[in-house]
Amino acid sequence: MVINGKRQETVAARVRRHARQLPAPPVVESFAHLRSWQVERLIAVREERRLTHITEKYIRMPVRKDERLRPFLTNYLPKMRAQGSSNSDSRSEWVKPGVPPLPFPAQLKELSARTFRHVIRQPLNTVARVLVNLLLSFFVGILFLQTGYMQQSIYARVGFLFFMTSIQAFITVVAAVLTFTEERALFLREKMKHIYGTSAYFLGRTAVDIGMQTGLSILFGLPAYWMVGLQNDFGKFVQFSICLVMVGQSSQSYALILGALIPYRTVALMLSPLVMVPFMMTTGFFVTMKSIPGWLKWLCAISPQRYVFESLMDIEFSGLKLKCRLEEMITVPLDNGQLQRYCPLERGEDVTELFGLERGTYAYNMIMVFVLTVVVRLVAYGCLRWSAYYHMRSSGGG
């Protein structure tokens, strides 16, 4: 554009010239994320006037839910300008900004609150998970509706307990892989900017996931238990619900390893059967523990579904009295030539012996599942730290 015989740079050209010098805008996940990116960009190019304008704009704006931004803007921005102007010449885009880091408790609190808000602001995902748990529970309940106490109900009860364990593990693994891989890119991007630590992010997310997964597991077992007609004992129902909660938490821990190591959602979903199928095959439903080869015994030791299935079998069949129809009774000839009829399985304890289950106590099995859950979560945390370190090294983030 020519004005008074002199060529002047247009506003659009000036904006394009400055845009080439600035880092690309990130995918905005929240208002706080956008604000931090804007502040960091302004410090990087040392535009004091625009930084002051943004500060005054946010201080004057009528905020309702974000009143806590005012202390941040009034206290932190002067420090950021002072430290940014002295260090901007010697640091790259990915070096930690000159902002005093938040202490670990504050990071944990903010990340837990952000994860909870993320769940609330995506009601479709939450409603979908609730519907999946309810619909599958009603489907299994209708399939094994009122099994009764005859001999034919034995395998119906055992099949019901196996499918409840497997389905709960399956839907938990799929949901954990989907949600964790979705947030993985955001975590790595914020980790490269040193906004928070890996431990704070992992613990904050785990705290929210534990509460949500516990509620979904109880909801999954509530309709099916009474529809099938298991023992009418509230204490046994509580133990049954605890087993579903534990298998959900342990399966989620294994899924977090996949989500931490694999950056692609489709690949992580394709590999998720490696977590579910081996544990499902070693529960004791398809083959007894004695039939499993010795070199695969270690798989039984780390299978949470095996411990949960044994606990469910012990809960349901302990103290259970079974009956026989006339056609279900076995006829045996005696030495005196007479025939005697008897019921093959009259006690629930005979069923557990028939399946060759190792009669561990309920407390022992739950402790083993809890230990497995904690250990596997620690492994998942280590995988997440390694993934973040590898990503920062490969991206030149240091």
PASEMI-525267 format. One record per residue (C-alpha): x, z, y. Coordinates in steps of 0.05 Angstrom, whole numbers, padded with zeros to 5 digits, always signed. Example, Ala and Ser with C-alpha at 12.3 -4.5 7.8 and 13.67 -1.06 7.14 Angstrom:
PASEMI-525267
+00246+00156-00090/+00273+00143-00021/
//
This chain:
PASEMI-525267
+00000+00000+00000/+00029-00021+00068/+00014+00020+00131/+00044+00002+00198/+00091-00046+00165/+00118+00008+00117/+00103+00012+00044/+00069+00078+00027/+00060+00108-00042/-00012+00116-00061/-00041+00181-00086/-00054+00150-00155/+00018+00126-00161/+00043+00194-00140/+00000+00228-00192/+00024+00179-00246/+00097+00192-00225/+00088+00267-00230/+00050+00262-00295/+00109+00228-00328/+00151+00289-00312/+00102+00340-00340/+00091+00360-00412/+00030+00330-00445/-00033+00372-00438/-00049+00410-00501/-00115+00412-00539/-00153+00464-00500/-00177+00519-00547/-00198+00570-00496/-00197+00585-00422/-00138+00632-00431/-00100+00578-00467/-00113+00528-00411/-00092+00578-00358/-00026+00594-00393/-00010+00521-00401/-00025+00507-00328/+00019+00564-00305/+00077+00543-00350/+00073+00471-00326/+00074+00492-00253/+00134+00536-00264/+00170+00480-00301/+00167+00433-00240/+00174+00490-00189/+00114+00473-00147/+00104+00537-00108/+00048+00509-00066/+00006+00487-00125/+00019+00552-00162/-00005+00592-00102/-00067+00547-00098/-00084+00560-00171/-00073+00635-00162/-00119+00639-00101/-00170+00594-00135/-00175+00640-00195/-00177+00703-00153/-00234+00677-00110/-00274+00646-00167/-00337+00685-00189/-00319+00708-00259/-00364+00751-00301/-00334+00756-00371/-00262+00746-00347/-00255+00800-00294/-00192+00823-00331/-00157+00760-00306/-00150+00788-00236/-00097+00841-00254/-00060+00788-00294/-00059+00739-00236/-00040+00790-00183/+00013+00826-00224/+00044+00774-00270/+00045+00711-00227/+00094+00738-00175/+00142+00757-00231/+00132+00689-00263/+00148+00653-00197/+00210+00696-00185/+00238+00690-00256/+00216+00618-00263/+00252+00595-00199/+00317+00628-00223/+00315+00603-00294/+00280+00536-00289/+00344+00496-00281/+00375+00521-00346/+00316+00522-00394/+00277+00469-00430/+00203+00460-00437/+00200+00500-00501/+00241+00560-00480/+00204+00625-00472/+00173+00630-00402/+00194+00687-00356/+00133+00729-00373/+00142+00800-00398/+00119+00798-00471/+00058+00839-00490/+00070+00898-00537/+00050+00890-00610/-00014+00932-00606/-00039+00890-00547/-00022+00825-00584/-00059+00850-00645/-00120+00870-00605/-00124+00804-00566/-00114+00761-00628/-00166+00799-00668/-00215+00792-00611/-00199+00717-00605/-00209+00706-00679/-00275+00743-00677/-00298+00702-00616/-00278+00639-00653/-00324+00659-00710/-00381+00675-00663/-00373+00611-00623/-00377+00569-00686/-00444+00592-00715/-00452+00529-00757/-00392+00548-00799/-00415+00619-00809/-00486+00598-00826/-00459+00546-00875/-00418+00599-00912/-00477+00646-00915/-00523+00592-00941/-00472+00571-00994/-00466+00642-01020/-00542+00653-01020/-00560+00586-01052/-00508+00592-01107/-00530+00664-01120/-00603+00642-01127/-00583+00583-01171/-00543+00627-01219/-00599+00679-01218/-00652+00626-01237/-00607+00598-01291/-00599+00666-01325/-00667+00693-01303/-00686+00758-01339/-00641+00752-01400/-00671+00813-01435/-00638+00857-01487/-00642+00814-01549/-00582+00785-01585/-00588+00719-01550/-00579+00754-01484/-00508+00774-01501/-00477+00707-01486/-00523+00697-01426/-00497+00762-01396/-00424+00745-01411/-00433+00675-01382/-00466+00703-01320/-00408+00751-01307/-00357+00696-01317/-00392+00647-01271/-00401+00700-01217/-00327+00714-01218/-00307+00640-01219/-00356+00617-01166/-00337+00673-01118/-00264+00656-01126/-00278+00581-01116/-00319+00585-01052/-00270+00636-01023/-00209+00592-01036/-00243+00530-01006/-00266+00567-00943/-00198+00600-00933/-00160+00535-00941/-00206+00498-00892/-00205+00550-00837/-00131+00568-00842/-00106+00496-00841/-00151+00483-00781/-00118+00538-00740/-00048+00525-00765/-00032+00473-00712/-00054+00520-00656/-00013+00577-00684/+00050+00534-00689/+00041+00508-00618/+00033+00577-00589/+00088+00605-00632/+00137+00553-00605/+00120+00579-00535/+00132+00651-00558/+00064+00673-00534/+00057+00723-00592/+00089+00743-00657/+00073+00719-00727/+00057+00788-00753/+00006+00801-00697/-00028+00735-00712/-00030+00746-00787/-00055+00817-00783/-00107+00800-00730/-00135+00743-00771/-00132+00784-00836/-00171+00841-00804/-00228+00794-00784/-00227+00756-00850/-00231+00820-00892/-00295+00842-00857/-00329+00775-00862/-00308+00762-00934/-00333+00831-00955/-00402+00818-00927/-00406+00749-00959/-00385+00777-01028/-00439+00831-01026/-00490+00779-01004/-00469+00733-01061/-00481+00786-01114/-00543+00819-01086/-00599+00771-01108/-00567+00748-01174/-00556+00818-01201/-00630+00837-01201/-00655+00768-01218/-00615+00765-01283/-00638+00834-01303/-00573+00871-01313/-00574+00946-01323/-00621+00979-01274/-00570+01027-01246/-00551+01030-01173/-00483+01058-01188/-00468+00999-01234/-00492+00952-01179/-00443+00984-01130/-00386+00975-01180/-00409+00903-01191/-00407+00889-01116/-00337+00921-01109/-00312+00874-01164/-00338+00813-01126/-00307+00838-01062/-00239+00848-01095/-00239+00779-01129/-00257+00748-01062/-00201+00783-01025/-00149+00767-01078/-00169+00694-01082/-00166+00689-01007/-00095+00716-01009/-00073+00660-01057/-00108+00609-01013/-00070+00633-00952/-00005+00613-00986/-00030+00542-00991/-00054+00542-00919/+00013+00569-00894/+00057+00520-00931/+00016+00455-00929/+00000+00426-00860/-00052+00376-00884/-00122+00399-00901/-00136+00346-00953/-00071+00359-00990/-00085+00434-00990/-00154+00423-01018/-00127+00377-01071/-00077+00430-01093/-00128+00487-01091/-00146+00478-01166/-00076+00502-01181/-00098+00570-01155/-00167+00571-01189/-00162+00536-01257/-00104+00574-01289/-00134+00641-01270/-00203+00619-01293/-00177+00598-01361/-00142+00665-01372/-00201+00710-01358/-00216+00720-01432/-00281+00681-01433/-00254+00616-01464/-00197+00645-01505/-00182+00717-01523/-00120+00751-01496/-00089+00752-01565/-00096+00676-01571/-00057+00661-01507/+00015+00640-01521/+00068+00691-01505/+00102+00648-01452/+00036+00648-01413/+00025+00723-01414/+00054+00729-01344/-00004+00687-01319/-00053+00739-01345/-00015+00794-01309/-00022+00761-01241/-00093+00735-01251/-00143+00776-01209/-00202+00742-01244/-00179+00771-01311/-00180+00843-01285/-00247+00832-01250/-00279+00800-01311/-00256+00857-01355/-00285+00907-01305/-00352+00870-01302/-00356+00868-01378/-00342+00942-01382/-00393+00958-01328/-00449+00918-01359/-00439+00931-01433/-00420+01005-01431/-00480+01044-01453/-00522+00981-01464/-00571+00984-01522/-00586+00916-01554/-00645+00896-01597/-00658+00844-01651/-00716+00799-01667/-00733+00789-01740/-00700+00721-01742/-00637+00750-01710/-00626+00803-01763/-00575+00792-01818/-00595+00802-01891/-00543+00831-01938/-00552+00840-02013/-00537+00910-02040/-00507+00930-02107/-00575+00950-02135/-00603+00880-02122/-00643+00898-02060/-00636+00865-01993/-00621+00902-01929/-00631+00877-01858/-00591+00901-01800/-00578+00882-01728/-00507+00854-01719/-00494+00881-01649/-00533+00942-01627/-00484+00972-01577/-00453+00940-01515/-00385+00967-01535/-00386+00922-01597/-00391+00861-01551/-00327+00878-01513/-00291+00888-01579/-00317+00820-01603/-00286+00786-01542/-00220+00821-01554/-00216+00849-01483/-00163+00899-01467/-00204+00961-01452/-00171+00981-01387/-00209+01030-01344/-00248+01007-01283/-00202+01045-01236/-00140+01015-01268/-00166+00944-01261/-00187+00953-01188/-00119+00984-01171/-00084+00924-01203/-00127+00875-01163/-00113+00914-01099/-00038+00913-01113/-00041+00838-01127/-00079+00826-01063/-00028+00864-01020/+00032+00832-01053/+00004+00762-01048/-00015+00773-00975/+00057+00793-00961/+00080+00730-00995/+00031+00690-00953/+00059+00724-00891/+00129+00705-00911/+00108+00633-00922/+00076+00631-00854/+00139+00657-00821/+00181+00606-00858/+00133+00550-00839/+00136+00570-00765/+00212+00575-00767/+00219+00507-00801/+00171+00475-00751/+00209+00503-00691/+00276+00480-00719/+00251+00410-00734/+00218+00405-00665/+00279+00430-00628/+00245+00495-00607/+00302+00541-00628/
//
